C-alpha cells in the first residue's frame, strides 16, 4: 500500500505539471464554480422570497413537501448538468494534452457540446440518484444519514470513470456505469491509493494558505495591525480560491490519466511510463 501511495503521489505531481504547463485548464473548474453559484442563486433567492410571502410551502410539520422534492430534483439536475458539462470539457482537453495536442478552451466546450445527449442523460440519472439519497436521508434521522452517506460513497466509486467514458466512448449512462465498474475493478487499488497520494500532495500545497490565514487572524487581534491583517486574510482567501480550482483540475486530470492507461494501455503525455506500468502491472 505504501508503494501505491507513493505512486499516487508521483501521479499527483504529474497532474500538477500538466496543469501548470497549460494553466488555461484551470478555467474549467472556475467556470463550473461560477455557474454553480448562479444556479444556487437562481433557485434559492426566488424560493426564499416566495416562501416568506406565504405563496409556497417547502416544509410542513418539519417534513419536506412534494414541492420540496420537485424543486430539489430540478436543482440537482441543473447543478449536475453544469458540473458534468464543464468536467467533460476539461476531460476532453486533458485527453488532447495527453496525446500531444494543444487544446483551447473552445476545443473543450465544443467537445462537451458534441456530447450533449450523453451529458443530459447522465445529469438526469445523477439527479435521480441524488434525490433518492435525499429522500432516504429525510426518511429517518440518524440512520437515514448514515445509509445515505454509505450509498452515496458506493455510487461515487461505481461512477468514478463515467465522465471520460461519456466523452470518449459516447455510450449511454447505464453502459457508462457498467464500463466504469469494470475499470474500477481493474484499477481499484491504484485509484484508491492515488486519491490518498493526491490528498497528501494537495495538503502540502495548502500549507502556505493555511499559514497565511492563521497569520492574518493573529494580526487582526493585534492593536494597529488590523489593516495588514485584513490584507493578509484577503490574500489568503484569493489563494484558497486558486487552490480550489487547482484541486478540482488535478483530480479530473488524474482520473482522466488513469482512465486512458487502464482503457487503452496508452501512457498519457506528461506521466511517467514506469510509474504507470508498475501501477497497472498484471498479477
PASEBA-1860 file (N, C-alpha, C; in nm, 3 decimals):
! residues 283
1> XXXXXXXX> 0.083/-0.121/0.000/0.000/0.000/0.000/0.087/0.126/0.000 ~ 0.200/0.122/0.076/0.288/0.238/0.078/0.341/0.269/-0.062 ~ 0.379/0.161/-0.135/0.430/0.182/-0.272/0.321/0.242/-0.360 ~ 0.198/0.198/-0.340/0.087/0.251/-0.420/0.063/0.398/-0.388 ~ 0.070/0.433/-0.260/0.052/0.573/-0.222/0.164/0.658/-0.281 ~ 0.286/0.603/-0.279/0.400/0.674/-0.337/0.378/0.697/-0.486 ~ 0.328/0.593/-0.556/0.299/0.610/-0.699/0.186/0.710/-0.719 ~ 0.087/0.707/-0.629/-0.022/0.803/-0.638/0.028/0.945/-0.621
9> XXXXXXXX> 0.124/0.964/-0.528/0.182/1.097/-0.507/0.259/1.140/-0.632 ~ 0.330/1.045/-0.693/0.403/1.076/-0.816/0.308/1.114/-0.929 ~ 0.195/1.044/-0.938/0.096/1.076/-1.042/0.029/1.210/-1.012 ~ 0.014/1.243/-0.884/-0.041/1.374/-0.847/0.054/1.484/-0.894 ~ 0.185/1.462/-0.876/0.283/1.560/-0.924/0.276/1.574/-1.076 ~ 0.257/1.462/-1.145/0.244/1.467/-1.290/0.120/1.547/-1.330 ~ 0.010/1.527/-1.257/-0.113/1.603/-1.283/-0.088/1.752/-1.263 ~ -0.014/1.784/-1.157/0.022/1.923/-1.127/0.102/1.985/-1.243
17> XXXXXXXX> 0.200/1.910/-1.293/0.284/1.961/-1.402/0.203/1.980/-1.530 ~ 0.108/1.890/-1.554/0.022/1.904/-1.673/-0.057/2.034/-1.664 ~ -0.114/2.061/-1.547/-0.195/2.183/-1.529/-0.109/2.308/-1.533 ~ 0.006/2.305/-1.464/0.094/2.422/-1.463/0.153/2.447/-1.602 ~ 0.161/2.342/-1.684/0.209/2.359/-1.820/0.104/2.415/-1.913 ~ -0.020/2.415/-1.870/-0.130/2.469/-1.951/-0.236/2.523/-1.855 ~ -0.208/2.642/-1.801/-0.290/2.697/-1.692/-0.434/2.728/-1.733 ~ -0.460/2.735/-1.863/-0.599/2.763/-1.903/-0.692/2.648/-1.867
25> XXXXXXXX> -0.637/2.531/-1.834/-0.719/2.420/-1.787/-0.791/2.457/-1.657 ~ -0.732/2.551/-1.582/-0.794/2.593/-1.456/-0.925/2.668/-1.478 ~ -0.945/2.718/-1.600/-1.068/2.794/-1.625/-1.191/2.706/-1.620 ~ -1.177/2.578/-1.648/-1.295/2.490/-1.648/-1.357/2.478/-1.508 ~ -1.278/2.447/-1.403/-1.340/2.448/-1.269/-1.385/2.586/-1.225 ~ -1.317/2.693/-1.271/-1.360/2.828/-1.237/-1.497/2.857/-1.297 ~ -1.513/2.826/-1.426/-1.643/2.846/-1.493/-1.750/2.760/-1.426 ~ -1.715/2.637/-1.392/-1.809/2.548/-1.325/-1.854/2.606/-1.192
33> XXXXXXXX> -1.758/2.660/-1.115/-1.793/2.720/-0.985/-1.881/2.842/-0.999 ~ -1.850/2.927/-1.097/-1.932/3.048/-1.119/-2.074/3.010/-1.160 ~ -2.086/2.916/-1.253/-2.218/2.874/-1.298/-2.297/2.808/-1.186 ~ -2.228/2.734/-1.100/-2.296/2.670/-0.988/-2.352/2.776/-0.892 ~ -2.274/2.880/-0.867/-2.323/2.989/-0.781/-2.446/3.054/-0.843 ~ -2.443/3.073/-0.975/-2.558/3.131/-1.045/-2.680/3.041/-1.030 ~ -2.660/2.909/-1.043/-2.771/2.814/-1.029/-2.828/2.821/-0.888 ~ -2.741/2.821/-0.787/-2.786/2.827/-0.648/-2.868/2.953/-0.624
41> XXXXXXXX> -2.817/3.067/-0.672/-2.887/3.193/-0.652/-3.021/3.194/-0.725 ~ -3.024/3.139/-0.847/-3.147/3.142/-0.926/-3.256/3.054/-0.866 ~ -3.216/2.956/-0.786/-3.315/2.870/-0.721/-3.355/2.925/-0.584 ~ -3.257/2.954/-0.501/-3.284/2.980/-0.361/-3.336/3.122/-0.334 ~ -3.293/3.219/-0.411/-3.343/3.355/-0.390/-3.492/3.364/-0.418 ~ -3.540/3.322/-0.536/-3.686/3.326/-0.561/-3.765/3.240/-0.463 ~ -3.711/3.121/-0.428/-3.782/3.034/-0.335/-3.795/3.099/-0.197 ~ -3.687/3.163/-0.152/-3.691/3.229/-0.021/-3.794/3.342/-0.020
49> XXXXXXXX> -3.798/3.418/-0.130/-3.894/3.529/-0.140/-4.037/3.477/-0.139 ~ -4.062/3.374/-0.220/-4.198/3.318/-0.230/-4.241/3.252/-0.100 ~ -4.148/3.184/-0.033/-4.184/3.116/0.092/-4.211/3.218/0.202 ~ -4.131/3.324/0.207/-4.153/3.428/0.308/-4.285/3.502/0.284 ~ -4.325/3.508/0.157/-4.453/3.574/0.125/-4.571/3.481/0.147 ~ -4.543/3.356/0.182/-4.650/3.260/0.207/-4.715/3.203/0.082 ~ -4.650/3.219/-0.033/-4.708/3.170/-0.158/-4.674/3.024/-0.187 ~ -4.569/2.974/-0.125/-4.534/2.834/-0.140/-4.496/2.779/-0.003
57> XXXXXXXX> -4.495/2.646/0.009/-4.458/2.581/0.135/-4.370/2.461/0.103 ~ -4.243/2.472/0.141/-4.148/2.364/0.114/-4.141/2.263/0.229 ~ -4.173/2.308/0.350/-4.173/2.220/0.467/-4.306/2.231/0.539 ~ -4.355/2.119/0.588/-4.480/2.116/0.664/-4.462/2.020/0.781 ~ -4.479/2.072/0.901/-4.457/1.993/1.022/-4.317/1.932/1.023 ~ -4.219/2.014/0.983/-4.078/1.974/0.978/-4.052/1.860/0.881 ~ -4.143/1.838/0.788/-4.126/1.735/0.686/-4.129/1.799/0.547 ~ -4.044/1.752/0.454/-4.045/1.808/0.319/-4.178/1.782/0.249
65> XXXXXXXX> -4.227/1.882/0.176/-4.349/1.865/0.099/-4.314/1.809/-0.039 ~ -4.417/1.776/-0.116/-4.396/1.726/-0.253/-4.324/1.832/-0.336 ~ -4.361/1.958/-0.315/-4.296/2.066/-0.389/-4.147/2.071/-0.359 ~ -4.110/2.042/-0.235/-3.969/2.042/-0.198/-3.891/1.944/-0.285 ~ -3.945/1.823/-0.303/-3.875/1.722/-0.381/-3.874/1.756/-0.530 ~ -3.978/1.819/-0.578/-3.980/1.862/-0.718/-3.872/1.967/-0.743 ~ -3.866/2.063/-0.653/-3.763/2.169/-0.665/-3.624/2.109/-0.648 ~ -3.609/2.015/-0.553/-3.479/1.953/-0.529/-3.431/1.879/-0.653
73> XXXXXXXX> -3.523/1.806/-0.718/-3.485/1.734/-0.839/-3.440/1.830/-0.949 ~ -3.515/1.939/-0.967/-3.479/2.039/-1.068/-3.342/2.100/-1.036 ~ -3.319/2.131/-0.908/-3.190/2.189/-0.868/-3.076/2.091/-0.892 ~ -3.097/1.964/-0.852/-2.993/1.863/-0.874/-2.963/1.849/-1.023 ~ -3.067/1.845/-1.105/-3.046/1.825/-1.248/-2.965/1.939/-1.309 ~ -3.005/2.063/-1.283/-2.934/2.177/-1.342/-2.791/2.184/-1.289 ~ -2.773/2.159/-1.160/-2.640/2.163/-1.100/-2.550/2.056/-1.160 ~ -2.601/1.933/-1.167/-2.520/1.825/-1.224/-2.489/1.851/-1.371
81> XXXXXXXX> -2.586/1.906/-1.444/-2.563/1.933/-1.586/-2.447/2.031/-1.604 ~ -2.447/2.138/-1.526/-2.341/2.239/-1.534/-2.205/2.177/-1.499 ~ -2.201/2.103/-1.389/-2.075/2.044/-1.342/-2.023/1.941/-1.441 ~ -2.112/1.853/-1.489/-2.071/1.749/-1.583/-2.025/1.810/-1.714 ~ -2.095/1.913/-1.761/-2.059/1.979/-1.886/-1.917/2.034/-1.878 ~ -1.885/2.104/-1.769/-1.751/2.162/-1.753/-1.646/2.054/-1.730 ~ -1.680/1.949/-1.655/-1.586/1.839/-1.634/-1.556/1.767/-1.765 ~ -1.659/1.749/-1.848/-1.639/1.684/-1.978/-1.547/1.767/-2.065
89> XXXXXXXX> -1.561/1.901/-2.058/-1.473/1.989/-2.134/-1.329/1.975/-2.087 ~ -1.309/1.969/-1.956/-1.173/1.953/-1.901/-1.116/1.816/-1.937 ~ -1.197/1.712/-1.927/-1.152/1.578/-1.965/-1.109/1.575/-2.112 ~ -1.187/1.639/-2.197/-1.155/1.642/-2.341/-1.021/1.710/-2.364 ~ -0.999/1.825/-2.298/-0.872/1.897/-2.314/-0.756/1.817/-2.255 ~ -0.778/1.751/-2.142/-0.673/1.669/-2.082/-0.633/1.556/-2.176 ~ -0.731/1.492/-2.238/-0.702/1.384/-2.334/-0.624/1.438/-2.453 ~ -0.659/1.556/-2.500/-0.584/1.617/-2.610/-0.439/1.642/-2.568
97> XXXXXXXX> -0.421/1.695/-2.444/-0.285/1.719/-2.393/-0.207/1.589/-2.380 ~ -0.273/1.485/-2.332/-0.207/1.356/-2.312/-0.156/1.298/-2.444 ~ -0.217/1.338/-2.553/-0.182/1.281/-2.683/-0.111/1.382/-2.774 ~ -0.045/1.481/-2.709/0.041/1.572/-2.783/-0.027/1.694/-2.842 ~ -0.153/1.716/-2.811/-0.225/1.829/-2.866/-0.207/1.955/-2.784 ~ -0.256/2.066/-2.837/-0.255/2.195/-2.766/-0.397/2.250/-2.766 ~ -0.483/2.196/-2.678/-0.625/2.233/-2.680/-0.650/2.374/-2.630 ~ -0.757/2.433/-2.679/-0.803/2.564/-2.632/-0.929/2.544/-2.549
105> XXXXXXXX> -0.971/2.651/-2.482/-1.097/2.644/-2.407/-1.212/2.611/-2.501 ~ -1.208/2.670/-2.620/-1.313/2.643/-2.719/-1.318/2.498/-2.758 ~ -1.201/2.433/-2.770/-1.197/2.290/-2.803/-1.270/2.209/-2.696 ~ -1.245/2.244/-2.571/-1.309/2.170/-2.462/-1.459/2.187/-2.461 ~ -1.506/2.311/-2.474/-1.650/2.334/-2.470/-1.719/2.280/-2.596 ~ -1.651/2.283/-2.710/-1.710/2.222/-2.830/-1.723/2.071/-2.813 ~ -1.623/2.009/-2.749/-1.631/1.865/-2.723/-1.750/1.834/-2.633 ~ -1.772/1.919/-2.532/-1.888/1.898/-2.444/-2.019/1.916/-2.521
113> XXXXXXXX> -2.024/2.016/-2.607/-2.145/2.038/-2.687/-2.176/1.917/-2.774 ~ -2.073/1.853/-2.824/-2.095/1.736/-2.910/-2.142/1.614/-2.830 ~ -2.131/1.623/-2.695/-2.175/1.512/-2.609/-2.300/1.551/-2.530 ~ -2.373/1.650/-2.575/-2.490/1.697/-2.500/-2.590/1.586/-2.467 ~ -2.624/1.497/-2.561/-2.720/1.390/-2.525/-2.670/1.305/-2.409 ~ -2.541/1.268/-2.412/-2.485/1.186/-2.305/-2.480/1.264/-2.173 ~ -2.442/1.392/-2.180/-2.435/1.474/-2.059/-2.574/1.494/-2.000 ~ -2.672/1.521/-2.087/-2.810/1.539/-2.041/-2.859/1.412/-1.971
121> XXXXXXXX> -2.835/1.296/-2.033/-2.882/1.170/-1.976/-2.813/1.140/-1.843 ~ -2.683/1.169/-1.835/-2.610/1.141/-1.711/-2.653/1.237/-1.601 ~ -2.679/1.362/-1.635/-2.729/1.458/-1.536/-2.865/1.414/-1.483 ~ -2.947/1.357/-1.570/-3.079/1.308/-1.530/-3.065/1.192/-1.432 ~ -2.976/1.098/-1.463/-2.952/0.984/-1.374/-2.894/1.032/-1.242 ~ -2.797/1.122/-1.247/-2.733/1.173/-1.125/-2.834/1.247/-1.037 ~ -2.922/1.325/-1.100/-3.024/1.397/-1.023/-3.121/1.301/-0.957 ~ -3.157/1.195/-1.028/-3.248/1.094/-0.972/-3.185/1.026/-0.851
129> XXXXXXXX> -3.059/0.986/-0.865/-2.989/0.922/-0.754/-2.974/1.020/-0.637 ~ -2.941/1.145/-0.668/-2.928/1.246/-0.563/-3.057/1.267/-0.487 ~ -3.170/1.269/-0.560/-3.300/1.285/-0.495/-3.334/1.165/-0.409 ~ -3.307/1.044/-0.459/-3.335/0.923/-0.381/-3.253/0.921/-0.251 ~ -3.126/0.962/-0.261/-3.041/0.968/-0.141/-3.094/1.070/-0.042 ~ -3.145/1.183/-0.095/-3.202/1.285/-0.008/-3.328/1.234/0.061 ~ -3.410/1.159/-0.012/-3.532/1.103/0.046/-3.499/1.001/0.155 ~ -3.394/0.921/0.131/-3.351/0.825/0.233/-3.301/0.898/0.357
137> XXXXXXXX> -3.226/1.006/0.335/-3.173/1.085/0.446/-3.285/1.147/0.529 ~ -3.393/1.190/0.462/-3.505/1.254/0.531/-3.600/1.154/0.595 ~ -3.595/1.027/0.550/-3.689/0.927/0.599/-3.666/0.896/0.747 ~ -3.540/0.883/0.783/-3.505/0.855/0.922/-3.387/0.946/0.958 ~ -3.386/0.998/1.076/-3.287/1.099/1.112/-3.144/1.046/1.101 ~ -3.090/0.987/1.205/-2.950/0.945/1.204/-2.927/0.826/1.113 ~ -3.016/0.726/1.119/-3.000/0.607/1.036/-3.004/0.645/0.888 ~ -3.096/0.733/0.852/-3.107/0.776/0.713/-2.982/0.846/0.665
145> XXXXXXXX> -2.921/0.928/0.750/-2.799/0.998/0.713/-2.684/0.901/0.690 ~ -2.673/0.800/0.778/-2.567/0.701/0.761/-2.587/0.621/0.633 ~ -2.708/0.573/0.611/-2.737/0.493/0.492/-2.714/0.574/0.365 ~ -2.761/0.698/0.366/-2.743/0.785/0.250/-2.596/0.810/0.223 ~ -2.518/0.830/0.329/-2.375/0.855/0.314/-2.303/0.733/0.255 ~ -2.338/0.614/0.306/-2.275/0.490/0.257/-2.311/0.466/0.111 ~ -2.440/0.478/0.078/-2.484/0.456/-0.060/-2.424/0.561/-0.153 ~ -2.412/0.685/-0.105/-2.351/0.790/-0.186/-2.206/0.761/-0.216
153> XXXXXXXX> -2.132/0.708/-0.117/-1.993/0.673/-0.137/-1.979/0.559/-0.238 ~ -2.063/0.458/-0.224/-2.062/0.344/-0.318/-2.091/0.393/-0.460 ~ -2.190/0.479/-0.472/-2.226/0.533/-0.604/-2.111/0.612/-0.664 ~ -2.042/0.690/-0.583/-1.928/0.769/-0.631/-1.817/0.678/-0.682 ~ -1.791/0.569/-0.611/-1.689/0.474/-0.654/-1.730/0.406/-0.785 ~ -1.854/0.363/-0.793/-1.904/0.293/-0.912/-1.897/0.382/-1.036 ~ -1.916/0.511/-1.019/-1.927/0.603/-1.133/-1.801/0.687/-1.152 ~ -1.690/0.645/-1.093/-1.567/0.723/-1.094/-1.523/0.762/-1.236
161> XXXXXXXX> -1.533/0.668/-1.330/-1.483/0.690/-1.466/-1.592/0.728/-1.565 ~ -1.711/0.756/-1.519/-1.823/0.778/-1.611/-1.798/0.895/-1.708 ~ -1.750/1.009/-1.658/-1.736/1.126/-1.745/-1.638/1.102/-1.860 ~ -1.515/1.050/-1.835/-1.429/1.021/-1.950/-1.486/0.915/-2.043 ~ -1.562/0.822/-1.988/-1.627/0.721/-2.074/-1.730/0.787/-2.164 ~ -1.808/0.878/-2.108/-1.906/0.951/-2.190/-1.837/1.031/-2.299 ~ -1.724/1.093/-2.265/-1.652/1.176/-2.361/-1.591/1.094/-2.473 ~ -1.527/0.983/-2.437/-1.451/0.904/-2.534/-1.539/0.802/-2.607
169> XXXXXXXX> -1.620/0.730/-2.530/-1.691/0.615/-2.587/-1.834/0.646/-2.630 ~ -1.885/0.762/-2.592/-2.017/0.808/-2.637/-2.128/0.706/-2.612 ~ -2.126/0.641/-2.497/-2.228/0.543/-2.465/-2.334/0.607/-2.376 ~ -2.442/0.535/-2.352/-2.548/0.583/-2.265/-2.507/0.573/-2.120 ~ -2.586/0.630/-2.029/-2.548/0.635/-1.888/-2.533/0.500/-1.821 ~ -2.620/0.405/-1.855/-2.614/0.275/-1.787/-2.495/0.193/-1.836 ~ -2.466/0.199/-1.966/-2.347/0.133/-2.017/-2.222/0.200/-1.961 ~ -2.226/0.332/-1.943/-2.111/0.404/-1.886/-2.086/0.359/-1.742
177> XXXXXXXX> -2.192/0.340/-1.664/-2.176/0.292/-1.526/-2.117/0.152/-1.526 ~ -2.170/0.064/-1.612/-2.119/-0.072/-1.621/-1.971/-0.074/-1.660 ~ -1.936/0.008/-1.756/-1.797/0.018/-1.800/-1.710/0.075/-1.689 ~ -1.760/0.175/-1.616/-1.686/0.235/-1.505/-1.659/0.132/-1.396 ~ -1.756/0.049/-1.367/-1.739/-0.054/-1.264/-1.630/-0.152/-1.306 ~ -1.629/-0.191/-1.433/-1.526/-0.284/-1.482/-1.387/-0.222/-1.471 ~ -1.375/-0.095/-1.508/-1.245/-0.028/-1.498/-1.205/-0.007/-1.353 ~ -1.303/0.020/-1.266/-1.271/0.038/-1.124/-1.219/-0.092/-1.064
185> XXXXXXXX> -1.275/-0.205/-1.103/-1.225/-0.333/-1.054/-1.079/-0.352/-1.095 ~ -1.047/-0.308/-1.217/-0.911/-0.322/-1.269/-0.814/-0.229/-1.200 ~ -0.861/-0.112/-1.162/-0.772/-0.007/-1.109/-0.798/0.025/-0.962 ~ -0.876/-0.060/-0.895/-0.924/-0.027/-0.761/-0.813/0.020/-0.667 ~ -0.707/-0.061/-0.653/-0.602/-0.027/-0.561/-0.533/0.103/-0.596 ~ -0.505/0.121/-0.726/-0.434/0.241/-0.769/-0.522/0.366/-0.759 ~ -0.649/0.351/-0.795/-0.738/0.467/-0.787/-0.754/0.512/-0.642 ~ -0.768/0.415/-0.550/-0.784/0.448/-0.408/-0.655/0.508/-0.351
193> XXXXXXXX> -0.544/0.439/-0.374/-0.416/0.488/-0.323/-0.378/0.619/-0.390 ~ -0.416/0.633/-0.518/-0.388/0.756/-0.589/-0.459/0.874/-0.526 ~ -0.580/0.852/-0.478/-0.653/0.959/-0.410/-0.586/0.996/-0.278 ~ -0.528/0.896/-0.210/-0.454/0.924/-0.087/-0.329/1.006/-0.121 ~ -0.257/0.965/-0.225/-0.140/1.040/-0.269/-0.177/1.179/-0.313 ~ -0.289/1.192/-0.384/-0.338/1.322/-0.427/-0.372/1.409/-0.307 ~ -0.437/1.350/-0.207/-0.473/1.424/-0.087/-0.350/1.475/-0.015 ~ -0.244/1.393/-0.009/-0.120/1.435/0.056/-0.057/1.551/-0.020
201> XXXXXXXX> -0.054/1.541/-0.153/0.004/1.647/-0.235/-0.073/1.778/-0.216 ~ -0.204/1.769/-0.219/-0.287/1.889/-0.205/-0.277/1.949/-0.064 ~ -0.260/1.862/0.036/-0.241/1.913/0.171/-0.114/1.996/0.180 ~ -0.005/1.945/0.122/0.121/2.019/0.122/0.106/2.150/0.045 ~ 0.028/2.145/-0.063/0.006/2.266/-0.142/-0.074/2.370/-0.065 ~ -0.160/2.324/0.026/-0.248/2.415/0.102/-0.178/2.479/0.221 ~ -0.065/2.424/0.264/0.000/2.473/0.386/0.028/2.623/0.383 ~ 0.084/2.680/0.274/0.109/2.826/0.275/-0.017/2.908/0.296
209> XXXXXXXX> -0.129/2.864/0.239/-0.253/2.939/0.254/-0.309/2.925/0.395 ~ -0.293/2.808/0.455/-0.337/2.788/0.593/-0.255/2.877/0.687 ~ -0.124/2.881/0.664/-0.038/2.966/0.746/-0.074/3.113/0.728 ~ -0.103/3.154/0.603/-0.142/3.293/0.578/-0.272/3.327/0.651 ~ -0.365/3.232/0.653/-0.492/3.253/0.722/-0.469/3.271/0.872 ~ -0.386/3.185/0.929/-0.357/3.193/1.073/-0.288/3.325/1.105 ~ -0.189/3.362/1.023/-0.117/3.488/1.045/-0.212/3.607/1.035 ~ -0.302/3.604/0.936/-0.398/3.712/0.920/-0.488/3.728/1.040
217> XXXXXXXX> -0.537/3.614/1.093/-0.624/3.618/1.212/-0.548/3.673/1.331 ~ -0.423/3.628/1.349/-0.343/3.677/1.462/-0.319/3.827/1.449 ~ -0.286/3.874/1.330/-0.261/4.017/1.310/-0.386/4.100/1.336 ~ -0.502/4.044/1.302/-0.627/4.118/1.324/-0.654/4.142/1.471 ~ -0.594/4.059/1.557/-0.617/4.074/1.701/-0.515/4.168/1.767 ~ -0.415/4.210/1.687/-0.311/4.296/1.742/-0.343/4.444/1.718 ~ -0.327/4.529/1.819/-0.352/4.673/1.801/-0.264/4.732/1.691 ~ -0.327/4.810/1.605/-0.254/4.876/1.499/-0.219/4.789/1.381
225> XXXXXXXX> -0.259/4.661/1.382/-0.223/4.569/1.274/-0.345/4.521/1.195 ~ -0.461/4.585/1.220/-0.583/4.539/1.157/-0.576/4.546/1.004 ~ -0.523/4.655/0.952/-0.517/4.672/0.806/-0.429/4.567/0.742 ~ -0.312/4.545/0.802/-0.220/4.443/0.748/-0.284/4.305/0.759 ~ -0.348/4.280/0.874/-0.415/4.151/0.892/-0.524/4.129/0.789 ~ -0.601/4.234/0.760/-0.708/4.223/0.661/-0.651/4.194/0.523 ~ -0.540/4.261/0.489/-0.476/4.237/0.359/-0.429/4.092/0.347 ~ -0.370/4.042/0.456/-0.322/3.903/0.456/-0.440/3.806/0.442
233> XXXXXXXX> -0.551/3.834/0.511/-0.669/3.748/0.502/-0.727/3.748/0.360 ~ -0.732/3.866/0.299/-0.782/3.875/0.161/-0.693/3.796/0.066 ~ -0.560/3.810/0.085/-0.466/3.736/0.001/-0.483/3.586/0.022 ~ -0.503/3.546/0.148/-0.524/3.404/0.178/-0.652/3.353/0.113 ~ -0.757/3.437/0.117/-0.884/3.400/0.054/-0.871/3.382/-0.095 ~ -0.801/3.473/-0.161/-0.778/3.460/-0.306/-0.695/3.336/-0.335 ~ -0.596/3.313/-0.248/-0.513/3.193/-0.264/-0.594/3.066/-0.253 ~ -0.691/3.063/-0.159/-0.774/2.944/-0.143/-0.865/2.922/-0.264
241> XXXXXXXX> -0.913/3.030/-0.324/-0.993/3.015/-0.446/-0.909/2.952/-0.557 ~ -0.785/2.999/-0.571/-0.693/2.941/-0.668/-0.668/2.793/-0.635 ~ -0.648/2.766/-0.506/-0.622/2.628/-0.461/-0.740/2.537/-0.495 ~ -0.862/2.584/-0.476/-0.980/2.503/-0.506/-0.987/2.470/-0.655 ~ -0.954/2.567/-0.741/-0.954/2.543/-0.885/-0.847/2.441/-0.921 ~ -0.728/2.456/-0.862/-0.618/2.362/-0.889/-0.656/2.222/-0.841 ~ -0.714/2.213/-0.722/-0.753/2.084/-0.666/-0.853/2.012/-0.756 ~ -0.957/2.084/-0.800/-1.058/2.024/-0.887/-0.997/1.980/-1.019
249> XXXXXXXX> -0.910/2.065/-1.077/-0.848/2.031/-1.205/-0.755/1.911/-1.191 ~ -0.680/1.905/-1.082/-0.587/1.793/-1.062/-0.661/1.661/-1.047 ~ -0.770/1.661/-0.973/-0.849/1.538/-0.958/-0.900/1.490/-1.093 ~ -0.947/1.582/-1.176/-1.001/1.544/-1.307/-0.890/1.494/-1.400 ~ -0.776/1.563/-1.399/-0.663/1.522/-1.483/-0.612/1.385/-1.439 ~ -0.601/1.363/-1.308/-0.557/1.234/-1.256/-0.652/1.122/-1.300 ~ -0.781/1.145/-1.280/-0.881/1.045/-1.317/-0.877/1.015/-1.467 ~ -0.859/1.118/-1.549/-0.853/1.100/-1.693/-0.729/1.022/-1.734
257> XXXXXXXX> -0.616/1.049/-1.667/-0.492/0.976/-1.697/-0.506/0.828/-1.663 ~ -0.564/0.800/-1.547/-0.586/0.660/-1.507/-0.679/0.592/-1.608 ~ -0.784/0.663/-1.649/-0.877/0.606/-1.748/-0.806/0.574/-1.878 ~ -0.726/0.668/-1.930/-0.662/0.644/-2.060/-0.570/0.524/-2.055 ~ -0.492/0.512/-1.948/-0.399/0.399/-1.940/-0.473/0.267/-1.918 ~ -0.572/0.269/-1.829/-0.645/0.145/-1.798/-0.728/0.099/-1.917 ~ -0.786/0.193/-1.993/-0.875/0.156/-2.103/-0.800/0.126/-2.232 ~ -0.688/0.197/-2.253/-0.621/0.188/-2.383/-0.475/0.146/-2.376
265> XXXXXXXX> -0.423/0.120/-2.255/-0.281/0.087/-2.238/-0.192/0.193/-2.302 ~ -0.234/0.317/-2.292/-0.160/0.429/-2.351/-0.113/0.522/-2.238 ~ 0.018/0.547/-2.232/0.072/0.633/-2.127/0.045/0.779/-2.162 ~ -0.026/0.852/-2.078/-0.054/0.993/-2.107/0.073/1.076/-2.112 ~ 0.082/1.167/-2.207/0.195/1.257/-2.217/0.203/1.340/-2.089 ~ 0.322/1.342/-2.027/0.339/1.414/-1.900/0.344/1.321/-1.781 ~ 0.312/1.194/-1.800/0.317/1.095/-1.693/0.431/0.997/-1.721 ~ 0.486/0.941/-1.614/0.600/0.850/-1.629/0.554/0.711/-1.668
273> XXXXXXXX> 0.614/0.657/-1.773/0.578/0.523/-1.820/0.600/0.419/-1.712 ~ 0.714/0.427/-1.643/0.746/0.327/-1.541/0.643/0.329/-1.429 ~ 0.602/0.450/-1.385/0.504/0.462/-1.277/0.372/0.401/-1.319 ~ 0.328/0.431/-1.441/0.200/0.378/-1.491/0.208/0.227/-1.507 ~ 0.321/0.177/-1.557/0.337/0.032/-1.578/0.334/-0.042/-1.444 ~ 0.402/0.012/-1.344/0.401/-0.050/-1.213/0.264/-0.044/-1.149 ~ 0.195/0.065/-1.173/0.062/0.083/-1.114/-0.037/-0.020/-1.166 ~ -0.022/-0.057/-1.294/-0.122/-0.146/-1.355/-0.061/-0.276/-1.406
281> XXX> 0.047/-0.317/-1.340/0.105/-0.445/-1.380/0.008/-0.557/-1.347 ~ 0.008/-0.658/-1.429/-0.083/-0.770/-1.408/-0.025/-0.864/-1.303 ~ -0.115/-0.914/-1.217/-0.070/-1.005/-1.112/-0.033/-1.140/-1.172
END
